[in-house]
Amino acid sequence: MEMLQNFFDWFFALGSSVFVPFIMFTLCMVFKGGLSKSLRSALYMGVGLVGLGLIVDYSVAAMTPVTESLVNNLGLSLNVIDIGYGNVSAAWAWPGVVWVILGIIAVNFIMVVLKWTKTLWVDMWNIWHGEFVAGMMWAFTGNIYIGVASGLILLVINMKLADYHAKKIQEFNGLEGISVVATSGTFTASWAQGCMWVINKIPGLRDIKASSEQIKEKFGIFGEMSVIGALMGTVMGIVAGFDFINTAQLAIKLAAVLVILPRMLSIIAEGIIPISNALSKFMREKFPGRELYIAVDPAILLGDPSVMSTVILMYPISVMIAAVIPGCNFLPVASLAALPYWIGGMVPYTKGNIIHTVICATLWIIPATLIASSLAGICTDLCSMTGLFTDQIANGAMFTNWDEGGNILLWLFVKAGQLFGFGG
């Protein structure tokens, strides 16, 4: 078991931009995609993921000074540190990590064979969502079995939600044969579906036309993504109190984000198409009438222009929520990196309508922020137990984050655990 643990530690340490292409290459070869197509698919996936990571990090870095300036202007004093996706390190470091990996592989195989799911879980990286929930429950209860069970329950729910939302995601993003198993795509899609059910009952609000195409058609050059990004950057720079130079730089940076990010997604899509086609052909030959989906990274959800347009609008809104909502004890700065993936999960149901997406995202962020605040103690314990931030914790620091730290299912697990005497 130790050798297996060491292998997984080594494999995931390669980073998603390396091991995702490796998995895609292997699968494409297994499903008889051919060497040239398999290699091209793998490399395009790797290149696209690297480019996507760079542009998402770039957008967060560009907006961080704006966020900090707004905090100073508002006089906020929040005592918990936001670690953002720093929680991934804790997810892969807790003692039951191997059992969650082996467990979901076994469960997925059984469910596929019994036709209980259409999703082939090949998105190994996003097992981290279950690993973090598992680690949090281990830190909370001290019981590794409860941790493993909690992580597997989350992942199985994600698998079923991936099946449920697959057609909507495929249709909106123009990609066949895929599904998304990450919580950032499954839970937010479910949330947006519920929000849109309500919005569609409200006259006036339901009739607002605000997709990227509609905005471009109505406003001409001012509806172009580059111009929208520049205008957003200018307004935010002024609100944050920036001087002319910093405001102009922010405008160009946000324009670049809106223009470059869809190009990165198109590269990833080129990488996915060969494996999807190979799988479809293989299944038609071996299992006539059977439909299966390839689980892919939620990065594929970021392709529509409305995603990053909404993300940029949600940056300052997120800060304002943290400023005014009672019970919030941290400022979401590092966690802003989760916004693109959350919103990418919502847009298939909002149909890219930016106004509707902003409403859904705002309503999602409120409970996520409160849950992340309430679970900061457990998150800090997990960091300490896995050897992260030990010096800061010894000096009294506490940590939390949005993605998985603000997971409502995790919160329900904790509340159920408290009923059985844990955490008391």
C-alpha positions as CSV (number, residue, x, y, z in Angstrom):
1,M,0.0,0.0,0.0
2,E,2.9,2.4,0.7
3,M,4.3,1.8,-2.8
4,L,0.9,2.6,-4.2
5,Q,0.6,5.7,-2.1
6,N,4.1,6.8,-3.3
7,F,3.1,6.2,-7.0
8,F,0.0,8.3,-6.7
9,D,2.0,11.0,-4.9
10,W,4.5,11.0,-7.8
11,F,1.8,10.8,-10.5
12,F,-0.3,13.7,-9.2
13,A,2.8,15.8,-8.4
14,L,3.3,15.9,-12.2
15,G,0.4,18.3,-12.4
16,S,-2.8,18.2,-14.4
17,S,-1.0,19.6,-17.5
18,V,1.1,16.4,-17.6
19,F,-1.0,13.5,-16.3
20,V,-4.2,14.5,-18.0
21,P,-2.5,14.3,-21.5
22,F,-0.9,11.0,-20.4
23,I,-4.4,9.6,-19.5
24,M,-5.9,11.0,-22.7
25,F,-3.1,9.5,-24.9
26,T,-3.5,6.1,-23.2
27,L,-7.3,6.1,-23.6
28,C,-7.2,7.2,-27.2
29,M,-4.7,4.3,-28.0
30,V,-6.9,1.8,-26.1
31,F,-10.0,2.9,-28.0
32,K,-8.0,2.6,-31.3
33,G,-7.6,6.2,-32.1
34,G,-4.2,5.7,-33.7
35,L,-0.8,6.9,-32.7
36,S,-0.9,10.3,-34.5
37,K,-4.4,11.3,-33.3
38,S,-3.6,10.1,-29.8
39,L,-0.4,12.1,-29.6
40,R,-2.0,15.2,-31.0
41,S,-5.0,14.9,-28.7
42,A,-2.7,14.6,-25.7
43,L,-0.4,17.4,-26.6
44,Y,-3.3,19.8,-27.4
45,M,-4.9,18.9,-24.0
46,G,-1.6,19.7,-22.2
47,V,-1.0,23.0,-24.2
48,G,-4.6,24.1,-23.6
49,L,-4.5,23.4,-19.9
50,V,-1.2,25.3,-19.5
51,G,-2.6,28.2,-21.4
52,L,-5.8,28.2,-19.5
53,G,-4.0,28.1,-16.1
54,L,-1.9,31.0,-17.2
55,I,-4.8,33.2,-18.2
56,V,-6.9,32.3,-15.1
57,D,-4.0,33.1,-12.8
58,Y,-3.4,36.2,-14.8
59,S,-7.0,37.4,-14.3
60,V,-6.8,36.8,-10.6
61,A,-3.5,38.6,-10.3
62,A,-4.9,41.5,-12.3
63,M,-7.9,41.8,-10.0
64,T,-6.2,41.2,-6.7
65,P,-5.0,44.8,-6.3
66,V,-8.5,46.0,-7.1
67,T,-9.9,43.7,-4.4
68,E,-7.3,44.8,-1.8
69,S,-8.0,48.4,-2.6
70,L,-11.7,47.9,-2.1
71,V,-11.0,46.2,1.2
72,N,-8.9,49.1,2.4
73,N,-11.5,51.6,1.2
74,L,-14.2,49.8,3.0
75,G,-12.1,49.4,6.2
76,L,-12.7,45.6,6.4
77,S,-10.9,43.5,9.1
78,L,-11.4,39.8,8.5
79,N,-9.3,37.4,10.5
80,V,-9.3,34.1,8.5
81,I,-6.9,33.6,5.6
82,D,-8.2,32.5,2.2
83,I,-6.0,29.8,0.8
84,G,-8.0,29.3,-2.5
85,Y,-6.8,26.2,-4.3
86,G,-4.1,25.7,-1.7
87,N,-6.5,23.2,-0.2
88,V,-5.6,20.8,-3.1
89,S,-2.3,20.1,-1.3
90,A,-4.2,19.0,1.8
91,A,-6.6,16.9,-0.4
92,W,-3.7,14.8,-1.7
93,A,-1.9,14.6,1.6
94,W,-4.4,13.0,4.0
95,P,-3.8,9.3,5.0
96,G,-6.8,7.8,3.2
97,V,-6.1,9.3,-0.2
98,V,-5.4,6.0,-1.9
99,W,-8.6,4.4,-0.7
100,V,-10.7,7.2,-2.2
101,I,-8.9,6.8,-5.5
102,L,-9.3,3.0,-5.6
103,G,-12.8,3.3,-4.3
104,I,-14.1,5.6,-7.0
105,I,-12.4,3.6,-9.8
106,A,-14.0,0.4,-8.5
107,V,-17.5,2.0,-8.0
108,N,-17.4,3.7,-11.4
109,F,-16.5,0.3,-13.1
110,I,-19.3,-1.4,-11.3
111,M,-21.8,1.3,-12.1
112,V,-20.8,1.4,-15.8
113,V,-21.1,-2.4,-16.1
114,L,-24.5,-2.4,-14.4
115,K,-25.6,0.6,-16.6
116,W,-26.1,2.8,-13.5
117,T,-24.0,5.5,-15.1
118,K,-22.9,6.7,-18.5
119,T,-19.8,8.5,-17.3
120,L,-16.4,6.9,-17.5
121,W,-14.4,8.5,-14.7
122,V,-11.1,9.2,-16.4
123,D,-10.8,12.7,-15.0
124,M,-8.4,11.6,-12.3
125,W,-7.3,15.1,-11.2
126,N,-10.8,16.1,-10.1
127,I,-11.0,13.3,-7.6
128,W,-9.4,15.9,-5.4
129,H,-12.9,17.3,-4.7
130,G,-13.8,14.1,-3.0
131,E,-10.3,13.9,-1.3
132,F,-10.7,17.3,0.3
133,V,-14.2,16.5,1.7
134,A,-12.8,13.1,2.9
135,G,-9.8,14.9,4.5
136,M,-12.1,17.4,6.2
137,M,-14.3,14.7,7.6
138,W,-11.2,12.8,8.8
139,A,-10.0,16.0,10.5
140,F,-13.4,16.6,12.0
141,T,-14.1,13.1,13.3
142,G,-10.6,11.6,13.6
143,N,-12.0,8.5,11.8
144,I,-10.4,7.6,8.5
145,Y,-13.3,5.3,7.5
146,I,-15.8,8.1,7.8
147,G,-13.5,10.3,5.8
148,V,-13.2,7.7,2.9
149,A,-17.0,7.1,3.0
150,S,-17.7,10.9,2.8
151,G,-15.4,11.4,-0.1
152,L,-16.9,8.5,-2.0
153,I,-20.4,9.7,-1.4
154,L,-19.6,13.1,-2.8
155,L,-17.9,11.6,-5.9
156,V,-20.8,9.2,-6.6
157,I,-23.2,12.1,-6.4
158,N,-21.0,14.0,-8.8
159,M,-21.0,11.1,-11.2
160,K,-24.8,10.9,-11.2
161,L,-25.1,14.7,-11.6
162,A,-22.6,14.5,-14.4
163,D,-24.9,12.1,-16.2
164,Y,-27.9,14.4,-15.6
165,H,-26.3,17.6,-16.9
166,A,-24.3,16.0,-19.7
167,K,-26.6,16.7,-22.6
168,K,-27.1,20.3,-21.5
169,I,-23.4,20.9,-21.2
170,Q,-22.7,19.1,-24.6
171,E,-25.3,21.2,-26.4
172,F,-24.2,24.5,-25.0
173,N,-20.5,24.0,-25.5
174,G,-20.8,22.2,-28.8
175,L,-19.0,19.0,-27.7
176,E,-20.4,15.5,-27.9
177,G,-19.7,12.6,-25.6
178,I,-18.4,14.5,-22.6
179,S,-19.5,15.0,-19.0
180,V,-18.1,17.0,-16.1
181,V,-17.6,15.2,-12.7
182,A,-16.1,18.1,-10.7
183,T,-18.2,19.7,-8.0
184,S,-17.5,23.1,-9.5
185,G,-19.5,22.0,-12.5
186,T,-22.1,19.6,-11.2
187,F,-23.3,21.5,-8.1
188,T,-23.4,24.9,-9.8
189,A,-25.2,23.5,-12.8
190,S,-27.9,22.1,-10.4
191,W,-28.0,25.4,-8.6
192,A,-28.4,27.4,-11.9
193,Q,-31.2,25.1,-13.1
194,G,-33.1,25.8,-9.9
195,C,-32.4,29.5,-10.1
196,M,-33.6,29.7,-13.7
197,W,-36.8,27.9,-12.8
198,V,-37.5,30.8,-10.5
199,I,-36.3,33.5,-12.9
200,N,-38.4,32.1,-15.7
201,K,-41.5,32.7,-13.5
202,I,-40.8,36.4,-13.1
203,P,-42.1,38.6,-15.9
204,G,-39.6,41.2,-17.0
205,L,-36.6,39.6,-15.5
206,R,-37.0,36.4,-17.6
207,D,-37.3,38.5,-20.7
208,I,-33.9,40.3,-20.4
209,K,-31.7,39.6,-23.4
210,A,-28.1,39.7,-22.3
211,S,-26.0,37.0,-23.9
212,S,-22.7,37.9,-25.4
213,E,-24.1,37.7,-28.9
214,Q,-27.1,39.8,-28.0
215,I,-24.9,42.4,-26.4
216,K,-22.6,42.5,-29.4
217,E,-25.6,42.8,-31.8
218,K,-27.2,45.6,-29.8
219,F,-24.1,47.7,-28.9
220,G,-21.9,47.0,-31.9
221,I,-18.2,47.6,-31.2
222,F,-19.1,48.2,-27.5
223,G,-20.4,44.6,-27.4
224,E,-17.0,43.2,-28.5
225,M,-15.3,41.1,-25.7
226,S,-12.1,43.2,-25.9
227,V,-14.0,46.4,-25.5
228,I,-16.2,45.1,-22.7
229,G,-13.0,44.0,-20.9
230,A,-11.4,47.3,-21.3
231,L,-14.5,49.2,-20.1
232,M,-14.8,46.9,-17.1
233,G,-11.2,47.5,-16.2
234,T,-11.5,51.2,-16.6
235,V,-14.6,51.4,-14.3
236,M,-13.0,49.1,-11.7
237,G,-9.8,51.0,-11.7
238,I,-11.7,54.3,-11.1
239,V,-13.8,52.7,-8.3
240,A,-10.6,51.3,-6.7
241,G,-9.0,54.7,-6.7
242,F,-6.2,53.8,-9.2
243,D,-4.2,56.4,-11.0
244,F,-4.4,56.7,-14.8
245,I,-1.5,54.3,-15.5
246,N,-2.8,51.5,-13.3
247,T,-6.3,52.0,-14.6
248,A,-5.2,51.8,-18.2
249,Q,-3.1,48.7,-17.5
250,L,-6.0,47.0,-15.8
251,A,-8.2,47.8,-18.8
252,I,-5.8,46.1,-21.2
253,K,-5.3,43.1,-18.9
254,L,-9.0,42.4,-18.6
255,A,-9.5,42.9,-22.4
256,A,-6.7,40.3,-22.9
257,V,-8.4,37.8,-20.5
258,L,-11.7,38.0,-22.4
259,V,-10.0,37.6,-25.8
260,I,-7.3,35.0,-25.0
261,L,-9.2,32.6,-22.7
262,P,-11.7,31.3,-25.4
263,R,-8.7,30.6,-27.7
264,M,-7.2,28.4,-25.0
265,L,-10.5,26.5,-24.6
266,S,-10.6,25.9,-28.4
267,I,-7.2,24.2,-28.1
268,I,-8.5,22.0,-25.3
269,A,-11.6,21.2,-27.4
270,E,-9.3,20.1,-30.3
271,G,-7.6,17.7,-27.9
272,I,-10.9,16.2,-26.6
273,I,-12.5,15.6,-30.0
274,P,-10.2,12.7,-31.1
275,I,-10.7,10.8,-27.8
276,S,-14.4,11.4,-27.9
277,N,-14.7,10.2,-31.5
278,A,-12.5,7.1,-30.7
279,L,-14.7,6.2,-27.7
280,S,-17.9,6.6,-29.6
281,K,-16.7,4.4,-32.5
282,F,-15.4,1.8,-30.0
283,M,-18.7,1.7,-28.1
284,R,-20.7,1.4,-31.3
285,E,-18.6,-1.6,-32.3
286,K,-18.4,-3.4,-29.0
287,F,-21.6,-2.3,-27.3
288,P,-24.3,-1.5,-29.9
289,G,-26.8,1.0,-28.6
290,R,-24.8,1.9,-25.5
291,E,-23.9,5.5,-24.9
292,L,-21.0,6.5,-22.6
293,Y,-19.5,9.9,-21.7
294,I,-15.8,10.8,-21.1
295,A,-15.4,12.8,-17.9
296,V,-13.4,15.9,-18.6
297,D,-11.9,18.8,-16.6
298,P,-14.4,21.6,-15.9
299,A,-12.0,23.9,-17.9
300,I,-14.0,22.9,-20.9
301,L,-16.9,24.9,-19.5
302,L,-15.1,28.2,-19.9
303,G,-15.4,28.5,-23.6
304,D,-18.5,30.8,-24.0
305,P,-17.6,34.5,-23.9
306,S,-20.3,35.1,-21.3
307,V,-18.3,33.1,-18.7
308,M,-15.3,35.5,-18.2
309,S,-17.5,38.5,-18.7
310,T,-19.6,37.4,-15.8
311,V,-16.4,36.4,-13.8
312,I,-15.0,39.9,-14.1
313,L,-18.3,41.4,-12.9
314,M,-18.4,38.9,-10.0
315,Y,-14.9,39.9,-8.7
316,P,-16.1,43.1,-7.0
317,I,-19.5,41.7,-6.2
318,S,-17.8,38.9,-4.2
319,V,-15.8,41.4,-2.2
320,M,-18.9,43.4,-1.4
321,I,-20.7,40.2,-0.3
322,A,-17.8,39.5,2.1
323,A,-18.0,43.0,3.4
324,V,-21.7,43.1,4.2
325,I,-22.8,39.5,5.0
326,P,-23.0,38.8,8.7
327,G,-20.9,35.7,9.7
328,C,-18.3,36.1,7.1
329,N,-14.7,35.9,8.5
330,F,-12.5,35.9,5.4
331,L,-12.0,37.9,2.2
332,P,-12.2,35.8,-1.0
333,V,-9.1,36.8,-2.9
334,A,-7.3,33.5,-3.6
335,S,-10.7,31.8,-4.0
336,L,-11.6,34.1,-6.9
337,A,-9.8,31.5,-9.0
338,A,-12.9,29.3,-8.5
339,L,-15.3,31.7,-10.1
340,P,-14.6,30.8,-13.8
341,Y,-15.4,27.1,-13.1
342,W,-18.5,27.9,-11.0
343,I,-19.9,30.2,-13.6
344,G,-18.9,27.8,-16.4
345,G,-21.2,25.2,-14.7
346,M,-24.1,27.7,-14.6
347,V,-24.1,29.1,-18.2
348,P,-25.6,26.1,-19.9
349,Y,-28.8,26.8,-17.9
350,T,-28.7,30.6,-18.1
351,K,-27.9,30.2,-21.8
352,G,-25.1,32.6,-21.5
353,N,-27.3,35.4,-20.3
354,I,-24.9,37.6,-18.3
355,I,-27.6,39.2,-16.1
356,H,-29.2,35.9,-15.2
357,T,-25.8,34.4,-14.5
358,V,-24.8,37.2,-12.2
359,I,-27.9,36.7,-10.2
360,C,-27.3,32.9,-10.0
361,A,-23.7,33.4,-9.1
362,T,-24.4,36.0,-6.4
363,L,-27.0,33.8,-4.8
364,W,-24.5,30.9,-4.9
365,I,-21.7,32.8,-3.4
366,I,-23.6,33.9,-0.3
367,P,-24.1,30.4,1.2
368,A,-20.7,29.2,-0.1
369,T,-19.0,32.1,1.8
370,L,-21.0,31.5,5.0
371,I,-20.2,27.7,4.9
372,A,-16.5,28.4,4.2
373,S,-16.5,30.8,7.2
374,S,-18.2,28.3,9.5
375,L,-15.8,25.4,8.5
376,A,-12.6,27.5,8.9
377,G,-11.7,25.7,12.1
378,I,-11.9,22.2,10.5
379,C,-10.0,23.5,7.4
380,T,-7.3,24.8,9.7
381,D,-7.1,21.4,11.5
382,L,-6.8,19.6,8.2
383,C,-3.9,21.9,7.1
384,S,-2.2,21.3,10.5
385,M,-2.7,17.5,10.4
386,T,-1.3,17.3,6.8
387,G,1.7,19.5,7.6
388,L,0.6,22.7,5.8
389,F,1.1,26.2,7.2
390,T,2.2,24.8,10.5
391,D,4.2,27.9,11.5
392,Q,1.3,30.2,10.8
393,I,-1.2,28.0,12.6
394,A,1.1,27.8,15.6
395,N,0.9,31.6,15.7
396,G,-2.9,31.6,15.7
397,A,-3.7,31.8,11.9
398,M,-6.8,30.2,10.5
399,F,-7.5,29.2,6.9
400,T,-10.5,28.5,4.7
401,N,-11.5,28.6,1.0
402,W,-14.5,28.6,-1.3
403,D,-14.2,25.6,-3.6
404,E,-15.1,22.5,-1.4
405,G,-14.5,24.6,1.8
406,G,-17.9,26.1,1.0
407,N,-19.5,22.9,-0.1
408,I,-23.1,22.5,1.2
409,L,-22.8,18.7,1.3
410,L,-19.7,18.9,3.4
411,W,-21.5,21.2,5.8
412,L,-24.4,18.7,6.0
413,F,-21.9,15.9,6.8
414,V,-20.4,18.1,9.6
415,K,-23.9,18.8,11.0
416,A,-24.8,15.1,10.9
417,G,-21.5,14.3,12.6
418,Q,-22.2,16.8,15.4
419,L,-25.5,14.9,16.0
420,F,-23.5,11.8,16.7
421,G,-21.2,13.6,19.1
422,F,-18.2,14.4,16.8
423,G,-16.5,17.8,17.0
424,G,-17.9,18.5,20.4
